[in-house]
Amino acid sequence: MEKAASLPIEQVYDDLNTSSEGLSSQEAKLRLKKYGFNKLSEKRQLPFIRKFLRHLKDLFGILLLVAAVLSYISGSPELALIILGVVFVNIFVSMFQESRAEKAMTTLKNWMPEYAKVMRDGELSKISVSEIVPGDVVLLEEGDRVPADARLIEAFDLWTNNVPLTGESEPQPRVAEATKVVEKAYLYSPNLVFMSTSVAKGQGKAVVYTTGMNTQFGRIASLTQTIQEEDSPLQKEIALTAKYDFFIAVVVGIAFFIASYITTGGIVGTSIFFMIGVMVCCVPEGLQVTVSSALAINVLKMVRQNVLVKRLSAVQTLGSVTVICTDKTGTITKGEMTANKLWVKDRVIEVSGLGYMPVGDFTINGQPLRTGEIKSLDKLLEIAALCNGAKLEPPSDRNRNWSVIGDPTDGALLVAALKYGQIIEELANEKPTIDILPFSFERKRMSTIHKLNGDIAVYTKGAPRNVLDLCNRILVDGKEEPLTQENLDWIEQRIHEFANEGLRVIAAAYKTIPNAQYSKEDAEKDLVFVGLAGMRDPPRTEVKDAVDRARQAGIKTVIITGDYGPTAQAIAQEVGIVEKECCQVIRGVDLEDISDQAIVDEVKKGNVIFARVSPEQKLRIVKVIKQNGEVVAVTGDGANDAPSLKEADIGVAMGASGTDVAREAADIVLLNDSFASIVKAVESGRAIYENIRKFIVYVFAHNWAELVPFVLYALLGFPLPLLVVQVLAIDLAIEVIPSLALSREPPEAGIMQEPPRSIKERLFTGKVFGRSLYIGLIIAAGAMIGCLNAWAAGGWHFGMPVPINWQFGVTGVTPDPVYLKGVTMMFAGIVVAQSGDVIACRTSKQSVFRTSLAKNKWIIWGIIAQLSILAVLIYVPLMQQVFGTIGLGWMDWLYLIALAVVVIIAEEARKLVVRRFFTKKGEDLVKHDHTEL
């Protein structure tokens, strides 16, 4: 394709062995066999059973499967079924919560038009896009999507929308003539068109060079397919925790099987049953379900912040983001071109209002300007209104905001005219258009010809210097004067000032001549220069503050755009992403000569912009930054961004302006397209990670408390104080709701003044382990005392043989109520003590009494739900039969409540010690309350 741009049209035909008449049907069939169908290949999707088996390999699941098998072997099929049920619930919840819509390839295919207009056998035919082959001549008209990569051979006012491929925010003019291509930048060649781009206006013909996966779009599809998705840090942490837990459970289970075998005198069945209990106690069965559910709950909260999370594990990754690679158009900016400065001789007029809403004020030095006060301004905006091909659309059900159909620059000029009070319909009737000299790449201007009371009016707008070359007069206060060198110097100075402000500058000119003197060839000669319009796509008002917050949080922001460097630099400076004095703009054409290390060095400096980059170059930049150890979030809205979105640690697609391809490839979608929403998402990610740590301490605390009764049973030989089915009830039902309540703790003050958490930082650290063990042993001791006291009150003492009715689940044997009372006290003791633990776990160092429950009322509801489920399990007769419980008296409840208070007091004592002896002097505990201790 690169050489095609520089070839004359006849050589293009020779190169492809075709002609302006296209291919014959016979030749097309032969080429179809040679090159294949013009379509994108699909990546094979895993069948449901493969996905199921992949989740089944989870170590938590394997451990529980082993426990289920051992339960069945030892004669407890009911327990085996319960454990199997737990395994399958975990698998299906994980599959549901973690399922990511792998539809990027399908959506890429949907960008392809179904039919195209092609010359076959010398006649215009309509054929399936999939049958297009190299050498075909295709007809392109307004609204068409380009079906393959091709070289233009005819172009009539042809403009293409290249956003899906290059990221250019505005339609680009196309020509048929041979052009010199800048090395490695042929994507921007004006005589080439590419699959997935569309015709904004005009028409043309093109000869197809490449089809299917050989096109530029196909290369993007190939990149999207080959990128391997890595597990998120949270997934890796859960997997690592599972490995440790699996090892501990197996070792401890085997050790206590041996101990039980010895203490029971070689009873294998009892020893196996005991080993099952130990293994089940070591597995936090509800952890994965709780983590997934907590993430899902917080995802719903994030929707209210205009952030839609597609992959739950991405929430945690957000908290570790160190670099945000963002596009400019529509993310940093509003995505709406606005004319905000006008110039006529000796006057700069500022125009208020943003976007396409036709409401705004005109001022000079802050003073309001009345319509008609400056005659030259009247003429400037009359030209803006009539020399225009755009249409303004009011808000509707389809689009909530004012929008423009057509070229955004024309749209900005049209809106400026409407703000000034121009009535477009009246102007069009008074001065009807009789001819148009369209914009072209070479001319860089547009002219419209109008009837005017027997005369002809020519209105011209375009690139300032191109328009100035046609002028010999200037309009000053409504009067025409010679265009002197002094006037030219004033105009050049103003053009330079506007450009330095990041404005796109358009010049306007006109002339009026008698009808008899008009000729199309001389229409644009001897024009009268009127003025300048400076316009830009303004930055979103909230972005500057968001960039500052990101910087305070230790996050670098890097712009990677398909737009021009000066425009991107001006916007980046305005919102504070870069500093003017030391900003480095690296163009796509220069990237091939820049090493990976040089890219890393520039990003580290935090003062770089990448402009005019291709999809492959953007992907390379993202890979290089990741390989340097950064956690990268990448924004994108076009199909060209799909590979980078998938490669990034966090892919961020635009919801309003983004393509389906980008949305499907991303991890999160910004519903309002704003950069500020990314920063809010990072804050939420940090808070969620800390909250996950809080409920991990909470969950593992009761795991330790559950393990202790089985250890005492094996070592001391007294009745089993806690049943396996009760352990499962605690882990999978009773403790889930309080855990989820902890996940709703609001972000703590100062969380965005801290540097990003290291991606290597462990979720389950030694300090988290120690804290959960400390709480768990206190709960176990208190619950065990309640159990032994109940048994002692019923006549049991140490050394007493264990009767057969002091067991649960033995066929044909009714358990002794005294035994059930002790078991229930153990079971209820763990649950009620955890009510105190959930309150204590809200903070790590700071006293919990300094944190109002009103900030998280879900804690209260979680405790109510926890105790309500417990009451059902110990008072409902059917539940008593299933879970081996019996009703408790009010004195028992007083003891249990006291145990919960003891847990809170013990944790307060630990926090006091931490504050007194293990906190750096001067540390603000209120603002920096971490959960690692």
N, C-alpha and C positions, 0 to 999 in steps of 0.2 A: 504493500500500500504506500510506503514512503516514496518509492520512485514514481508511483502513478501521479503524484501531485505535480511533479516537474515536467511531465511529458506533454507534448502537444496532443490535441485530440486524436489526430490521425494515428499517431504512434500508440495511443491508448488502444485503439481498435486493433492495431497490428499485434500489440502485446498479448491481447486476449483472443486473437483470431476471431474477431466478430466485426460488426459494422453498425451503422446507424439504424439499419433495418432489424437488428437483433439477430437471434439464432433461429435456425430452423427447428421444427419440432423433433426431427430425428437427431440432430446434433445435441439438443437439450437432453434427450433421453440418454445419450451416450455419456454426457457430462454428469448427469445425475448418478449414473452407475459409478463413475470415477470419483466424484467428490462427496457423494452421499447427500442425504436430505438436509435441507437448510433448517435445522432445529437444534436445540440444546439437549445434550445428553442428561440423563437423570441419575442421581446417586441412589443406589439401592437402599431401601429402608428396612430396618430390622423388623421381622415379624413379631407379633405380640408375644409368642412363646419365648423367643430369644430375649426380649426385654424382661419378661418375667424371670427367666433363669438368671439373668444378669443381676437382678435385685436379690435373688435367692442366695447368691454367693456371698452376700453380706455376712460378716463374721458374727454379728449379733444373732442373725437368723440361723446360721449354722449351729451355734451353741444351743439355741433353743430347740432346734431339730434334734440334736443329740439328746437333750433332756426329754423330749417327747418320746423318742425311741426307748430310752431307758425306763421311762414311766410305763410304757406298754409292756416291756419285758418283765418289769417288777410286779405286774398285775394291777396297774392303775390306768385302765384305758380311758376313763373319764378325764383324768388329769392330762393324759397324752393329747386328747382332743382339744382341751382348753389351751394347752401350750401351742398346738398346731394352729388353732384359731388366732392366737396372738401373732404368730409368724406371718400368716396370710394377711391379717389386718395391716401389719407394718409394711408388707410388700405393696399392697394395693394403695395404701395412703401415699407411700413414697412415689409410686408410679404416677399417681394422679397429681401430686403436688409438684414433682420435679419434671413432669413431661413438658418438653419445649417444642413449640410448633416448628418442626424441621420442614418448612414449606418454601424455603428460599428458592430452590430450583424450580418448583412449580410456579411460583410467582414470577420468576425470571421468564419462564415460558409464556406467561400471560401477557408480558410486554410485547410479544410478537404479534403483529397483525395477522389475521387469518388469510387475507387475500391481498394481492398486489396487481397493479396494472403493468403489463410487460409486453414488449414488442416480440412477437413470435411469427415467423414466416412473413415478415413485413407488415403485419397488422397488429393493432393494439388488442391485447387479450387480457382477461382477468383470470389469474391462476392462483392456486394455493401457494402461500409463502414457502411452504416446505419444499416446493418443486423448483424454486429459483436456484440457478447455477451460475458460476463465474462466466461472464460474457453476456449475460442477459442485460437488455436495456430496459430500465424501469422508469415509469412516469411518476413524478412526485408532485402532489398538489397540497394546498393548505389543509391541515388537519391530518394528513397521512403520517403514519409512522414508518420510518425508513426500515425496509425489510432485511438489508444486508449492508456490508461495507462496500462503498462504491465511489467512483470518480465521476464528478459532474461533467456533462458534455453540453448542457444547456441550463441557463439560470435566468429567470425573469423575476426581478425583485424577490429573490428567494432568501428566506430567513429560516434558520433551524433552531430549535430548542435543544440544547446539548446538556442540560442539567443532569439527566440520568447517567451520562458518561464522563463529562469533564467537570461538572459542578459549576460551570459558568452560569451566573444568575440571570442573564438576559439573553434573548434571542440573538443569534449571530448571523451576519450577512454571508451568503454563499455566492461564489462566482464559478464560471466554467473554465476560464483561462488558466493556463499553466502558471504555477507560482513556485517561487523558490522556498523550500521548506527549511526552517531552522532545524539543525540536527537534533534528532530524538524528540521533536515536538510536532510531529505530523498530525497528531490529534487536533491541533488547532489550525491546520491548513484550511483555507477558505474554499477550496474546490473539492474537498472530500466530505462525504456523509457516512454516517455509521449506524449500524443496527441499534435500535432502541431509541434513537433520537427522533424528533418529530418536526414536521414542517409548520412553522409558526405563520408564515404567509408567503405568497408568491407560488411559483411552480418551476419545475425543471425536469431534466432527464439525466440519468446517471447510468454508467456501465458498472455492473457488479464485478468486484475483484475477489472477495472472499465471502464464504457462507458458513453458517452453523458455528461449530466450536472454534473455527479458525478466525472468526471475527473478533474485534476488540471486546464486544459484549460476551462472546464465548470464552475469551480468556478470563474475564471476570468470573464467569460461571465456573470455570475450571479451578480458579483460585478459591472460590467459595467452597467447592467440593473437597479440595485437598487439605484445607486447614483442619487440623485435628483439635477438637475442643478439649481443653484441660479441665480437670475438676477444680471447682472453686476452692479457696482456702478453707471455707467452712466444711465442704465435703471432705477435704483432706484431713481436717481436724477430727471430724466424726469418725472417719476411717481409722485414724491413728488411735483414737480413744478405744475403738472397737478392738484393735489389735492388742492393746495393753489389757483390756478387759477380758478378752478371749484367753490370753495367756494366764492371767491371774485366776480366772474361773476354772480353767482346766487343772492348773497346778493345785489350787486350793481344794477343788473337788476331789481330785485323786488322793491328796494327802488326808482329807477327812473321811474319804471312803475307807482308807486303811485304818484310820483311828476308830471309826465306827465298827469296822469288822472285828477289831480287837476287843473293843469294849462290849460288843453284843455277843461275843463268843462265837463268831464266825457265821452270823446270820446274813447271807448275801442280799436277800430282798430288802431287809431293813437298811443295810448299808448303801445299797443303790438308791433307795428312796431318799436317804439323807444326802447323798451326793447330788441328787437332782435339786433338792432344796438349796444347797449351797451354791450350785451353779446358777439357779434362777435368781438368787439373792444378789449374785455378782453382776447380773445383767440388768442395766436400766432399761427395761422393756419399753417404757413409754418415752424414752429420750428422743428417738427419731421422730415419733409422732408429735411430741411436744415441740421440738425444734421446727418441724415443718408447719405445724399449726400456728406457732408463734410468729413465724415469718409471714404466713398467709394473713394473719390478723394485722400485722404491721404494714403489709402491702396494701390492704384496704385503707389504712390511715394515710398512706403515701399518695393514694389516688386523689385525696383532698388537697394535696400539695402539687397536683398536676403531674404526678409521676406514676406511670403504670409499669409495674414490675412483671416481666414475663417469666423469669426464672428465679425462684425463691432464693436459692443460694447466692444470687447476685447481691442481695441486700447486704450481707455481711462483707462482701468484697468491697462495696462502696466505702466502708469505713477505713479501708487501707489505701485508698486511691492517693497517689502522690503526684500524678501528672494528668491533666485534662487536655486532650487534643481536640480542639473544637473548630468547626467550620465557622465562617463569618456570617454569610447571608442567612437571615432568618433565625439565627441562634443568638449571636451577639447583636445583630441588627433586627429591625422589625420586618424586613423582607418587603418593604413598601417604599419605592422611590418617592422622594418628596423634594419639591423646589422650595428652598428656604431662603435664597438670596437672589435678588435681581439687580441688574445694573443698567442704567441709562446714563448718558453723559452727565458727569459730576454728581451722581446720586447713587447710593447703595440702599436698596429697599429690602428690608427683612420681612419675611412672610412666616407667620406663626401657623401652628397646626401640624399634626403628624399624620402619616398614612394618607389614605385616599378619601377621607371624609372632606367634602368641599366646604369646610368652615375654617376661617382663619382671618387674622388681621394683617394689614400692611402698615409698616412703620418706618420712619427715617429718624435715626438717632433716638429711638424710643417714643417719638411723637406720632400719633395716628395720622394716616394718610387717607384723604377722601378720594373716592372714585372720580376720575376726570381731572384731578388736580395737576397731574403731570401728563401732558399729551403724549410724550414719547413712551411712557409706560402703558398708556392705552393701546398704542400701536403694537408694542411688544407682546402684550397679552392677547391682542386680536390675532396676531400671527400664531401664537402658541395654540389658540383655539382652532384655527382653520387649517393650518399646515400640520395636520395631525391625523393619525390613523387609529387612535385608541377609542375605546368606548367605556364609560363609567357605569358600573352596576351598583345599585343601592343594596342594602342588606336584604336578605331573603332567607327562606327556610334552608336553602342549600348553603348559604354563606352568611354568617352573622355580621360580617363587616362590609364596608364599602370595598369594592374590588374593581380591577381594571382588566378588560379584555383587550389584548394587543400588547404593544411594546411598553414596558414600564416607564421609559423616558417620556414617551408621548403621553402616558397616563399622568405623570407628574406635572407636565405642562398644562394638560387639560384641567386638572384639579386647580392649579394656580389661577387659571383664567376664570373658573367658576367661583373661586374664593373672592376674586376681584369684582364679581358681579356681572361678568359677561354672560349673555343669554345665547347659548350656542345655536339654538334653532333659528333665532332671529338673524344672527350673523350669517348662517348658512343660506338663509332665504334671500337676504340682501345681497350677498356676494357668492352666488352659486359656483361650485367648482366645475370647471370645464375640462381640466386636464391635470395630470400628475406626473411629475418627474421624480420617480421613486429613488429612495436611498440605495446606494450601492457601495460596495467595499472600497472601490477606487474613488468615488465622488465624495463620500462621507457627508452627504447632505441630502435634503429632500426639498422639493419645491411643489407648490400647488398653484394652479392658474385659475383666476376667478373673474367673472363678469362684474363690471362696476359702472353702471350708468353709461353705457356705450364705450367705456374704456376697459382695459385689461389690468388687473392687479396680479403681480407675481409675489408670492410669499415664500421665503426660503428660511430654513433652519438647518443647523449642522455643526460640524466641528469648527471652532472659532476661526482658525487660520484658513481653512478652506473657504469659509464664507467671506472672510476679509479680503481674500484675493479677488473676489468678484465685485467689491464695493469701491466706489469713488466718491461717495458722499456719506454724511452722517446726519441723523435726525437729532436736533438739539431743541428742546422745548417746543416740539411740534413743527420746527422749521428745518429744511434741508440746508446743510452747509458742506463745504468741501472737506474731504477726509484728509486732513493735513498730517504731517509726520508727528506733530504734537498730539493730535487725537489718537494716532496709531500707538504712540508710546503710552498714553493713558489706558487704552484698551489692553495692550500687552501686560501692563502692570496689574490691571484688575484680573486678567486671566490667570496670571501667575499667583496672585493672592488667593483666588478661589481654589486653584488646584492644590496649593499648600494646605488648605483647610480640608482637603479630601473630597472636594466637590467635583462632580462631573459638570463640565461647562459646555453649554450650548449657546451658539450665537444666532441672532435673528436679523433678517434684512428683508427689504421689499423694493418694489418700484411700481409705478403706475404709468402706463403708456396708452396712447390711442389704439383702438382696436385695429386700425389699418396698419399700424407699425409692428404688430405682434408676429413673431416667428418663434417656433419652438427651439430652434437652434440658438437664438440670441436671447432667450427668455431670461437667463441668469446673468446677463452682462449688465454692467453699470448699475449695480444695486445700491440702495441706501441702507447703511448700517444703522440698526435700531438699538440693540443692547445685548446683554448677556443674561443667561439664567444659570444659576448654580444649584445643583441638586445632589442629593445623596440618599442612600438608604440609611436612615438614622439609627443609632444604637438604642436598644431598649433601655428605658429609664432605670430599671432595676439592676442592670448588668454591672455597672461600676461598683456598687456596693457589694454585689456577689463576688466580683473579682477580688476585692479587698478582703472579704471574709475568707475566700479560698487561700489567699496569700498568708493571712494570719494563721490559718490551719496547716501551713506548711505545704500547700499544694501549688505546683506550677501550672500555669495556663499557657498553652501553645496553640496558635492559630495555624491550621493547615487548610488551605483553600485553593480552589481552582480559579479564583479571581486574580486581578492584577495586584502586584505588590504595593504600589503607592496607596491605593484605596484601602487595602487591608491594614497597612501601617497607620494611616490616619485614624481609622476606627479603633485600632488596638491602642493607640496613644490616648485617645479620648476616654476610653473606659479603664485605662490604667494597666493594661496587660503588658505593655512595653514602654520604655522611656525613649524619647526622641533622640537623645544624644548618642546612645550606644546600641540602638536597635539594628539587628542584622536581618535583612530580607534575603532568603535563599530561594531562587527560582527553580522550577522543576528541571529546566534544561541544564542547570548547574549541578544537580544532585549526582549525576553519574560520575562527576569528577571529584566528589567529596566523599571521604572515607566514613565508615560507620562511626569511628571514634570522634571525628570532627562533628558529626551530627549530635552525638552524646554530649560533647563539650558545649555546644551552643545551647542545647536544652538545659544543661546544668546552670548556665549563666542566666537562664530565664528571660532572655530578651531577644527572642528569635521569632520570625514569621516565615512559614513555608508557603510560597505563592505559585500559582500556575502548575500545580502538581497533578500527575496522572494517578489513576487508581493503584497501579503497581508501585509508584513512588510513595504514595501515602501508606501503603501496606508495609513497605520497607522501613519507613520512618517509625511506624508503630512497633514493628518487630525489634528494631535497634534499641528503642527506648525500653521495651520490655526486657531485652537481654541484658540491659544494664542494671536490672534489679528493681526497676520502677513498676508500680502498679498503675496501669494505664486505663483511663476512660476515654473513649473516642466517640465523637458525635458524627452523625451523617444523616442525609435525607434522600440521597439518590441511589440508584442501582450501583453506581460506581463506588459507593462507600461500603457495599456489602462485605467484601473480603476483609477490610480493616475493622469493621464492626465485629466480625466473628473472631478475628485475631486478638482483639483487645481483651483485657481482663474484664472490662465492662463496656459493652456496645450500647450506645445511646442513640436511638432514632427519634426523628421528629414525628409527632403525631398528626399535626395539622397539615404541614407542607410536605412531609416525608412520603416516599413511595412505599408500596406494599413490600417490595424487595428489602428495603432498609429496615422496615418494621419487623419483618420476619427474621432477619439476621441478628437483630439486636437483643440485648438482655432486658433493657428498660426502654420505655417510650415516653417522651415528654409531651404531655397533652397540649401544652401551650407553647411548645418549641423554644422556651426561654432558657438561656444559660443559667439564670438564677435558680431554676428548678433543679439543675444538676447539683448545685451547692447545697440546697435543702436536702436532696437525696443523700449526699455524703454525710450530712449531720445526722440524718435518720439512721444511716448505716452504722455510724459510730455508736449511737445510742443503743441500737438493737444488739450489737455485739456485746456491749457491756451488760445488757439485760440478760442475754443468753448465758453469760458467765454467772450471773446471779442465780438463775434457776438451775444451773448445773450444780452449784454448791447445794442448793435446796434438794435437788433430786438425789445426789449421791449421799447426802446426809442420811436419808431414810434407807438407802441401800446398806450403809454400814449398820444402821439400827436393825435391819432385817437379818443381817448375817450373824450377829452376835448370838441370838437364840439357838441357831443351828450349831454354832461352835460349842456353846455350853452343853447342848444336848449330847454332842459327841464326846466331849472331854469328861463331863461329870456324870453322864448316864441317867439324868432325870428326864421326865416326859418332855416331848417336843412342845416348846412354848408358842410356836408360830407355824401356821400351815402354809404350804406352797400356794394354795388357792387364794389365801389372804394376801400373800406377797404380790400375786398377780393383780388382785383387786386394788391394792395400794398403788402399784406402779402404773396401771393402765386406766384407772378410773378416778380414784379418790384424789390423787396428787396432780392430775393433769390440769384442772381448772386453776388452782393456785399458781402453778407454774406459768400458765398463760397470763395470769394477772401480773406476775413479775415482769413479763415481757412487755407490758404496757407502761412501765415506768417512763416518765417523760425524760428528755435529754437533760443532763445535769449542767448547771451553769459552768461556762468555761470550756465546754467540750470542743468548741471550734477555735480555741486559743492554744490547743495542744498539737504537736506534730502528728502526722499519720502513724497509726500503729504499724509496727513491722509486720510484713506478710508472713514472716517466719515465727512470729510470736505465738506460742502455744495457747490454745483455748483452755486446756485442762493442765495447768501448771502444778508444780509441787506445792505452791501456796494454796491454790484452790483445793488440791487434794487434802492438805493438812487442815484447812478450815472445815471441809465437809466431814473429815474424820473426827475432829474435835466435837462438832455438833452432834454427829451420829452416835458417838459413844455416850454422850450425856443423855440423849433420847433413849438409847438402848438400856442404860442403867436405870433410868426412871421407870420405863415400861416393864423391865424385868422385875424390879422391886414390887410393882403392882401385881404382876403375875404370881410371884412367889408368895406374896401376902395372901392372895385369894386362895391359893392351894393350901397354905398353912392353916388358914381359917377353916378349911374343910377337912383337916386331919392329916394332910400329907407332910412328910419330913424327909430330909436327905437320907439316902441309904435305903429308903423304902422301895421294894420291888414295884415295877411299873405294871399295874393290872392291864388286862387286855381292853377293858372299857375306858382306859386312859389313853386311848388312841382314837383318831378320827378316820372314818372311811373304811373300817373293817366290816366286811359283809356279815350281816346278821347280828351285829353288836351295837347296842345303843351307848354312846359315849356318856361318861359320868358327868353330871352338871358341874361338879367341883372342877373337873379338868377343863370343861368348856369355859367356866368363869375365868380361870387363869389365862387361857388362850385369848379370850375376848379382851382381858385387861392388857395383854401384850399388844394385841392388834390395835385396840383403841388408843393405847398409850402412844404408839408410834404416830397414829393419825393426828391426835389432838396436839401432841408436842410439835408436830409439823405446822400446826396453825400458828404457834409462836415463832417457829423458824421462818415462815414466809414473811412475817413482819420484820424479823431481825435481818433477813437477807436483803432488804430494800437498800441498805447502806453497807459499806465495808469498814470505813474508819470513823465516819461521822456518827454521832449518836442518833439512833432511830427516832428518838423523841424530838429531834429537831427537824424531822421531815413529816409534814402533815399528811395524814391519810386522805385528805381532801384532794391531794394532787393525783391520787390514783385510787379511786373508789372501787376499782375492780378487785383490789386486795380484800376488801370487806366482803364483796360478793363471792370471791373465791373461797374464803373461810366458811361462809354460810353454806355454800355448795358442798364443801368438803365434809362438814359436820352433818349435813343433811343426808348425804350418801351413807356415811357411817351409821347414822341412826337407823336408816332403812335396813342395812345389813345385819344389825344386831337386835332389832326389834320385830321385824317381819318374819313370821314363822317359816315361810318358804326359803327366805334368804338364810335363816339360821341353819336349816338343813344343808344348804349348799356350801356355806362358808364356815360352818363349825362355830357359831357364835351363840351367845345367850344374853338376855337382857341385863343391864347394869342398874344399880341403885344410885340415889343422889349423892351418897358419900363417895361412891366410885368416881362420879363425875367431878366432884370437888377435887379429888386427888389428881385427876387427869388435867383439869384446868390449871392446878398449881404447877404441874409438870411443864405446861406450855409457858407459864410465867418464868419458871426456872431457866428454860432455854433462852428466853429474851434477856434475862439478867446475866447469864453466863456469857452471852455474845456481847452484851454491853461492857462486861469486864474485859473481854478480849480486845475490844475496840479501844477502851481506855488505855490499856497497856501499849497498844500500837501507837496511839496518839502521843503517849508520854515518852516512849523509849525507841520507837522505830520510825518516827516521822521526822524529816529534815526540818531544822529550825526555820520558822517563818512560812512554812507551807500552809496555804489556805485550804483547810479541810472542807470548807463549805463549797468552794468552787471546784475543787479537784478531788472528787470522791470516786476512787477507782475500786474495782471489785477483784483485784488480784490477790488480796490478802483475806 
